[in-house]
Amino acid sequence: MRPSSRLITLWVIVILLVLFITLSAKQLDTGLAWLAPVSYVVVAIAVGISVLDLFASKRSLSLNISRNMPEQFSVGKPHNIELSVVPQKRLKRPVKVTVYDLYPNTWQVSHHALHLDLMPDRGTLTQYQATPIARGDAEFLGTQYSVSSHLGLWQIFKRIDAKTSVKVLPDFSRILGANLMGLQRWLELMGAKRIRRHGQGQDFHQLRDYADGDNIRDIDWKATSKMHKLITRTYQEERDQQLIFLLDCGRNMRTLSGDLSHFDHALNAMLLLSYTALKHGDAVGLITFNHPNVRYMPPRKGTGHLSRLVNTVYDLQPTAMAADYETAVNQLLQRQQRRALVVVLTQLDQEDNQHLLTQLQRLKKRFAVLIASLKQVERDHIQQLAVQNLDDAQTYVGAQMYAAQEQQMLRKLTAQRVLHLNVNPQQLSTALINQYLELKRHGSW
């Protein structure tokens, strides 16, 4: 508990009154000396009132507070949290209460304190909005409330400890249907290219009459001779294929681009491509590397698999570990026997380039491989700045050297026929989805 503004005001008045009486008794006629003891009486009365109100406050209002909120939160998205406040005993009069929810201290909230008027014979519902700013596990420690004593001289604080853990997931409400937006519409808004459902895939679909514009190589000459007219074969994109992500969780992925790290951009792109692949009938799997606790999920089909994938990676954060592509490749080769498209999500680093090339060649012997690297946009920006001093010159030369080494690595990937993307973090999702759809259209794995 702590003194209220009313108690502070009371004691200011008492002190001023005592000073006035004391000075008056000394400066005025001695016949008024009897006023001096009055000051002691005033102080005694003020102390008595304060103490009595303090002891009475120990029997102050007790509340039951319960919280109604989602089981899972989305990062960067506001969520409504409702508090139910019910007195443990029947109130005789209206009471003013201030409630504080002990939410995770990094969250942004609409109200830090909730001011309520509790009425006799009923509880009160109140709510506020909370916005998580980081993925992972979060914890509510309980609630706290304050109420005034009977005379309003003291503010009494009480705490209700009730820890509740929640998950904060990436914000994928759009692709999970919150906006009632279909996959194709969403892809078009992103800028992804539309895939042709009947084209040069690997799965035979049907025979039909030849039409202008059909590829002459698709004519089925055996059926044509029987039917005495041109018959063409049509194909559809191959389904039931497998897509496996190798997700780099190492120190290179901690680079910031905008409000998100490169790791968050890669994670978002991975989940969006996963949804696209699952909608196209493919199975999606995952192996993380450069992380002390490797997360592995074998390839599975069905859009319901996306929620399992999200719950597997929602709390991952980039570590300080150096790149170790060999361990990741070894784990994949041990766990995965069937041919699949392996998408390596990482960031190129000149210190690891040769190591990476060696491991990609190992992967290519069994799988189709796509390496998706995030460009360091900040270094491109440095190259455009004016050089004004020695520090600027050193920074500029460093950025130039990195860019040259990056281009050399990309040329090596091209020479070794390793499919690769090297794009700005904000463009990674669209580029990955477009590349996947292109590979599906051509039946490239």
C-alpha positions in Angstrom: 0.0 0.0 0.0 1.0 3.6 -0.3 -0.3 7.0 0.8 -3.0 8.5 -1.5 -3.0 12.1 -2.6 -5.8 12.7 -0.1 -3.5 11.7 2.8 -0.7 13.9 1.5 -3.1 16.8 1.3 -4.3 16.2 4.8 -0.8 16.2 6.3 0.1 19.3 4.4 -2.8 21.1 5.9 -2.0 19.8 9.4 1.7 20.9 9.1 0.7 24.4 8.0 -1.9 24.6 10.8 0.6 23.6 13.4 3.2 26.1 12.1 0.6 28.8 12.2 -0.4 28.0 15.7 3.1 27.8 17.0 4.2 31.1 15.4 1.1 32.9 16.6 1.6 31.7 20.2 5.2 33.1 20.2 4.6 36.4 18.4 1.2 37.5 19.9 0.1 38.2 23.4 1.2 35.7 26.0 -2.4 35.3 26.9 -2.6 33.1 23.8 0.1 30.7 24.9 -2.6 28.1 25.6 -2.9 27.7 21.8 0.4 25.8 21.6 -0.9 22.5 23.0 -3.7 22.7 20.4 -1.1 21.8 17.8 -0.3 18.5 19.5 -4.0 17.7 19.6 -4.3 18.4 15.8 -1.3 16.2 15.1 -2.7 13.4 17.4 -6.1 13.5 15.6 -4.4 13.3 12.2 -2.2 10.4 13.2 -5.2 8.6 14.7 -7.3 9.0 11.6 -4.5 7.8 9.4 -3.7 4.8 11.5 -7.4 3.8 11.9 -7.9 4.0 8.2 -4.7 2.0 7.6 -5.9 -0.8 9.9 -9.4 -0.7 8.4 -7.9 -1.1 4.9 -6.6 -4.6 5.8 -10.2 -5.7 5.5 -10.5 -4.0 2.1 -12.0 -5.3 -1.0 -10.9 -8.7 -2.4 -11.5 -9.5 -6.0 -11.5 -12.6 -8.3 -10.1 -11.7 -11.7 -10.2 -14.0 -14.7 -8.7 -13.5 -18.2 -10.3 -14.5 -21.5 -7.8 -14.4 -24.4 -6.7 -16.3 -27.5 -4.6 -19.4 -26.9 -2.3 -18.3 -29.7 -1.2 -14.8 -30.7 0.2 -13.4 -34.0 3.2 -11.2 -33.9 2.6 -7.6 -34.7 -1.2 -8.0 -34.6 -3.5 -6.5 -31.9 -5.6 -9.0 -29.9 -8.4 -8.3 -27.5 -8.0 -9.5 -24.0 -11.0 -9.5 -21.7 -10.9 -9.3 -17.9 -13.8 -10.4 -15.7 -13.6 -8.7 -12.2 -15.9 -10.1 -9.5 -15.9 -9.1 -5.8 -15.4 -12.0 -3.4 -18.0 -10.5 -1.0 -21.2 -8.5 -1.7 -20.5 -4.8 -1.9 -22.5 -2.3 0.1 -21.6 0.6 -2.1 -20.0 1.4 -5.5 -16.2 1.0 -5.4 -13.6 2.4 -7.7 -10.9 -0.1 -8.7 -7.8 0.1 -10.9 -6.8 -3.2 -12.5 -3.4 -3.9 -14.0 -2.9 -7.0 -16.1 0.6 -8.4 -15.8 1.2 -9.0 -19.6 4.6 -9.7 -21.1 6.7 -6.6 -20.6 7.8 -6.2 -24.2 4.2 -6.1 -25.6 2.5 -3.0 -26.7 -0.9 -2.4 -25.0 -3.8 0.1 -25.5 -4.2 0.6 -21.7 -1.7 0.0 -18.9 -4.3 0.6 -16.2 -8.0 -0.2 -16.4 -10.2 2.1 -14.2 -13.5 0.4 -13.1 -16.6 1.2 -11.1 -17.7 -1.9 -9.3 -21.4 -1.9 -8.5 -23.2 -3.9 -5.8 -24.5 -7.4 -6.7 -22.6 -7.7 -10.0 -19.2 -8.0 -11.5 -17.6 -6.0 -14.4 -16.1 -6.9 -17.8 -13.4 -4.8 -19.3 -10.9 -5.3 -22.1 -7.8 -3.9 -23.7 -5.7 -4.6 -26.8 -2.3 -6.2 -26.7 0.2 -6.5 -29.5 3.1 -8.9 -29.3 6.3 -7.7 -31.1 8.3 -10.9 -31.2 7.7 -14.6 -31.9 8.1 -17.3 -29.3 6.6 -18.2 -25.9 5.2 -15.5 -23.7 3.9 -15.5 -20.2 1.2 -13.6 -18.3 2.3 -13.4 -14.6 -1.2 -12.7 -13.2 -3.1 -9.5 -12.3 -2.8 -6.7 -9.8 -5.4 -4.2 -8.6 -5.5 -1.2 -6.4 -8.4 0.1 -4.3 -8.8 3.1 -1.9 -9.2 2.6 1.8 -12.5 3.6 3.5 -11.5 7.2 4.0 -9.4 7.3 0.8 -6.2 8.0 2.7 -4.4 4.9 1.5 -4.1 3.1 -1.8 -4.0 -0.7 -1.3 -2.4 -2.9 -3.9 -3.1 -6.6 -4.2 -1.7 -9.2 -6.6 -3.2 -12.4 -7.9 -0.5 -14.7 -9.2 -1.7 -16.9 -12.0 0.9 -17.6 -14.6 -0.4 -18.4 -18.1 1.9 -19.3 -21.1 0.9 -18.4 -24.7 2.4 -18.9 -28.1 3.2 -16.0 -30.4 3.2 -17.2 -34.0 4.1 -15.4 -37.2 1.1 -13.4 -38.6 -0.3 -15.8 -41.2 -3.9 -14.9 -40.8 -4.2 -14.1 -44.5 -3.1 -17.5 -45.7 -5.0 -19.3 -43.0 -8.2 -17.7 -44.3 -8.9 -14.8 -41.9 -9.4 -12.5 -44.8 -11.4 -15.1 -46.8 -8.9 -14.8 -49.6 -8.2 -17.7 -51.9 -4.7 -18.9 -52.7 -4.6 -17.8 -56.3 -6.0 -14.3 -55.4 -3.4 -14.0 -52.7 -0.6 -15.1 -55.0 -1.7 -12.6 -57.6 -1.6 -9.8 -55.0 2.0 -10.9 -54.1 3.0 -10.8 -57.7 3.5 -14.5 -58.1 2.9 -16.0 -61.6 -0.1 -18.1 -62.2 0.6 -21.8 -62.8 -1.1 -23.6 -65.7 -3.1 -26.5 -64.3 -2.7 -28.4 -67.6 0.7 -28.1 -69.2 4.1 -29.7 -69.6 4.1 -31.5 -66.3 5.1 -35.1 -65.8 1.7 -36.6 -64.9 -0.5 -37.8 -67.8 -4.0 -36.3 -67.5 -6.2 -37.3 -70.5 -6.5 -37.6 -74.2 -8.6 -35.1 -76.2 -9.1 -33.8 -79.7 -6.2 -31.7 -81.1 -6.7 -28.0 -80.9 -4.9 -25.1 -82.6 -1.9 -24.1 -80.5 -1.3 -27.6 -79.1 2.3 -28.8 -79.2 2.8 -31.2 -82.0 5.0 -33.3 -79.7 2.0 -34.1 -77.5 0.1 -35.8 -80.4 -0.6 -39.4 -79.5 -0.1 -41.1 -82.9 -1.4 -44.4 -81.8 -4.7 -43.0 -80.7 -4.8 -40.8 -83.8 -4.5 -43.8 -86.1 -7.4 -45.5 -84.3 -9.7 -42.5 -84.2 -8.8 -41.2 -87.7 -8.3 -37.7 -86.2 -5.6 -35.9 -84.4 -5.6 -36.8 -80.7 -3.3 -35.0 -78.2 -2.1 -35.9 -74.7 -2.6 -33.4 -71.9 -0.7 -33.3 -68.7 -1.2 -31.8 -65.3 1.3 -30.7 -62.8 2.9 -33.6 -60.9 1.4 -34.1 -57.5 2.6 -36.1 -54.5 6.1 -34.7 -54.8 8.2 -33.7 -51.8 9.7 -30.4 -50.7 12.2 -30.1 -47.9 13.6 -27.0 -46.4 17.0 -26.6 -44.9 16.6 -23.5 -42.7 19.8 -21.7 -41.6 19.5 -20.5 -38.0 23.1 -19.3 -37.7 24.7 -15.9 -37.1 24.5 -14.7 -40.7 20.7 -14.7 -40.4 20.7 -12.1 -37.6 21.2 -9.2 -40.1 18.4 -6.8 -39.9 16.4 -5.6 -42.9 13.7 -3.1 -41.9 12.0 -4.3 -38.7 12.8 -8.0 -39.3 15.9 -10.0 -39.3 16.9 -12.0 -42.3 15.9 -15.1 -40.4 12.4 -13.8 -39.9 12.2 -13.0 -43.6 13.4 -16.5 -44.5 10.9 -18.0 -42.0 8.0 -16.1 -43.5 9.0 -17.1 -47.0 9.3 -20.7 -46.0 5.9 -20.9 -44.4 4.2 -19.1 -47.4 5.9 -21.5 -49.9 4.9 -24.4 -47.6 1.3 -23.4 -47.9 1.5 -23.1 -51.6 3.1 -26.5 -52.0 0.6 -28.1 -49.7 -2.2 -26.6 -51.7 -0.6 -28.2 -54.8 -0.7 -31.6 -53.3 3.0 -31.9 -52.4 4.5 -33.0 -49.1 6.6 -30.5 -47.1 9.3 -31.2 -44.6 11.9 -29.3 -42.6 15.4 -29.6 -41.1 17.0 -26.7 -39.2 20.7 -26.3 -38.8 23.2 -24.0 -37.0 20.9 -24.4 -34.0 21.6 -26.3 -30.7 18.3 -28.1 -30.9 17.7 -29.3 -34.4 14.0 -29.3 -35.5 13.1 -32.0 -37.9 9.7 -32.6 -39.5 9.4 -35.4 -42.1 7.5 -34.5 -45.3 3.7 -34.6 -45.0 0.8 -33.6 -47.2 -2.4 -31.7 -46.5 -3.0 -28.1 -45.6 -3.5 -29.1 -42.0 0.2 -29.8 -41.9 0.9 -26.1 -42.1 -0.2 -25.6 -38.5 2.1 -28.4 -37.3 4.9 -26.7 -39.3 4.2 -23.3 -37.8 4.2 -24.8 -34.2 7.5 -26.4 -34.9 9.3 -23.2 -35.8 7.4 -20.3 -34.2 9.9 -19.9 -31.3 13.1 -20.3 -33.3 15.6 -17.4 -33.1 18.9 -17.0 -35.0 21.9 -18.1 -32.9 25.6 -17.1 -32.8 26.7 -20.3 -34.4 28.8 -20.4 -37.5 27.6 -22.0 -40.7 27.8 -25.8 -40.7 26.3 -27.0 -43.9 28.0 -30.4 -43.7 26.0 -31.5 -40.6 22.8 -30.3 -42.2 23.5 -32.3 -45.4 24.4 -35.4 -43.4 21.2 -35.3 -41.4 19.1 -34.9 -44.6 20.9 -37.7 -46.4 20.3 -40.0 -43.4 16.6 -39.1 -43.0 15.4 -38.7 -46.6 15.6 -41.5 -49.1 13.0 -40.4 -51.7 13.9 -37.7 -54.3 12.7 -34.3 -53.3 13.3 -30.6 -54.0 15.6 -29.3 -51.3 15.4 -25.5 -50.6 18.3 -24.2 -48.7 17.4 -20.9 -47.0 20.6 -19.1 -46.0 22.8 -16.1 -46.5 26.0 -16.3 -48.6 29.2 -15.6 -46.6 32.6 -15.5 -48.3 34.1 -17.5 -45.4 31.7 -20.4 -46.1 31.4 -20.3 -49.8 33.7 -23.3 -50.7 32.2 -25.3 -47.9 28.7 -24.6 -49.2 29.6 -25.5 -52.8 31.0 -28.9 -51.7 27.8 -29.7 -49.7 25.5 -28.6 -52.5 27.2 -31.0 -54.9 26.6 -33.8 -52.4 22.9 -32.9 -52.3 22.6 -32.7 -56.1 23.5 -36.4 -56.4 20.2 -37.4 -54.8 17.9 -34.3 -54.9 16.9 -31.3 -56.9 18.4 -28.3 -55.1 17.5 -24.7 -54.9 19.5 -22.3 -52.7 17.8 -19.1 -51.7 20.1 -16.4 -50.3 19.1 -13.1 -48.8 21.0 -10.1 -50.1 22.5 -7.6 -47.6 20.6 -4.5 -48.8 22.4 -2.3 -46.3 25.7 -3.0 -48.0 24.2 -2.0 -51.4 23.1 1.2 -49.7 26.6 1.9 -48.4 28.0 1.8 -52.0 25.7 4.6 -52.9 26.8 7.0 -50.1 29.4 9.7 -50.5 32.8 9.0 -49.0 33.8 11.9 -46.7 36.4 10.5 -44.4 38.7 7.5 -43.8 36.0 5.5 -42.0 33.6 6.0 -44.9 36.3 4.8 -47.3 37.0 1.7 -45.3 33.3 0.9 -45.1 32.9 1.5 -48.8 35.8 -0.8 -49.7 34.5 -3.5 -47.4 31.1 -3.4 -49.1 32.7 -3.5 -52.5 34.7 -6.5 -51.6 31.7 -8.3 -50.2 29.7 -7.6 -53.3 32.5 -8.9 -55.6 32.8 -12.1 -53.6 29.1 -12.5 -53.6 29.0 -12.2 -57.4 31.9 -14.7 -57.7 29.9 -17.2 -55.6 26.8 -16.7 -57.8 28.9 -17.4 -60.9 30.2 -20.6 -59.4 26.7 -21.7 -58.6 25.7 -21.1 -62.2 28.8 -22.9 -63.5 28.0 -26.0 -61.3 24.3 -25.8 -62.4 22.9 -25.2 -58.9 19.6 -23.4 -59.1 19.8 -20.3 -57.0 18.1 -17.1 -55.9 19.8 -14.1 -54.4 17.2 -11.4 -53.7 16.3 -8.7 -51.2 14.6 -10.1 -48.1 11.3 -8.4 -48.9 11.2 -10.1 -52.3 12.1 -13.6 -51.1 8.5 -14.9 -50.7 7.4 -13.9 -54.2 10.7 -15.2 -55.8 10.5 -18.5 -54.0 6.9 -19.1 -54.9 7.4 -18.2 -58.5 10.4 -20.5 -58.8 8.5 -23.3 -57.2 5.6 -22.9 -59.6 8.0 -22.8 -62.5 9.6 -26.0 -61.5 6.2 -27.6 -61.0 5.1 -26.5 -64.5 8.2 -28.0 -66.1 8.3 -31.1 -63.9 11.9 -30.4 -63.0 12.2 -32.8 -60.1 
